[in-house]
Amino acid sequence: MLAFGQSLNSHSNGNRLLPIDIHVHPWTKEFVSRNPPVLDACNFFGIKQADLPLTVKDLIEEMNKAGIEKSIVLGQGAQNTRNPAFRNYTIPNDLLRKMLRNFEDRLIPFAGVDPNSGEIALRELRHALKDLEFKGLKIHSSVNEVYPDDPRVNLLCELCQEFEVPVMFHTGTTALGNCDIKYSKPEYLDDVANDFPDLKIILAHFGWPWYEVAIAVALRHKNVFLDISGWKPRYLPETLIRYINGPLQGKVLFGTDYPMIRQTEWMHDFRSVSRKFKPQVVEKLLESNAKRLLKL
């Protein structure tokens, strides 16, 4: 494992950083080939299908090269979503657990269920959290065409609050094709945070282009966090960086959006702009905020 902290000369304090990537997809070349919306995302990020990972082992190799200690691998549920473009998008939670079985010390699964499935989704989530010991839930409102404050989502949030695990919501625009971003405006999470004050909520991709709203929601609620996945560090808005260095330094999480952005790419880019971040913020952003949130 690389001693990543020691490679950041301006921030090195002799301690070894063990970064945690909060936002990783289990997408392989075979999976992507069956999902036109994900192919659109590959085109957006300039990724050739030939360069996509073949198995989870490719992710582990990438983590080792980048010096990543652990990754959160996100499940996906779209079984009853109306949009036919996502009929092959679901990754069953039992399958995801099998995929990660040999790497439980490095890979942490979040469940994926379709809110449109109603009671079935609730039973599946309970199975994932209780029996499979998943550590959170991921909801992509634009894929499922369900607003975050929908009563069907509320039932899932209530169960996650009971199990004391976080819920990650996709917020902002998406590179996926064939879906509407209106479902993923961060303002809806203000209601969710009010209704579930003990639920840890992650606003993925910091809600861009509505990132100022996402910042406001995170500032208002002690239980709301932002992740910066889907962006190379050099392109992060200066306003966001000021808040990361300031009042949100304990509430922002590092994520890549692998395989859309490789972890080695992200880390290389971060090194080039690391002086924008206060030394203590680097450690919080890459490691300790996620450890505290996930109780690691």
Secondary structure, DSSP 8 states (H G I E B T S, - for coil): ---HHHH-TTT--S-----EEEEE----HHHHHT-HHHHHHHHHHT--GGGS-SSHHHHHHHHHHHT--EEEEE-B--TT-S-GGGTT--B-HHHHHHHTGGGTTTEEEEEE--GGGTHHHHHHHHIIIIIS----EEE-HHHHT--TTSHHHHHHHHHHHHHT--EEEE-S--S-SSS-GGGG-TTHHHHHHHH-TTS-EEEEGGGTTSHHHHHHHHHH-TTEEEE-TTS-GGGS-HHHHHHHHTTTTTSEE----BTSS-HHHHHHHHHHHGGGS-HHHHHIIIIIHHHHHHT-
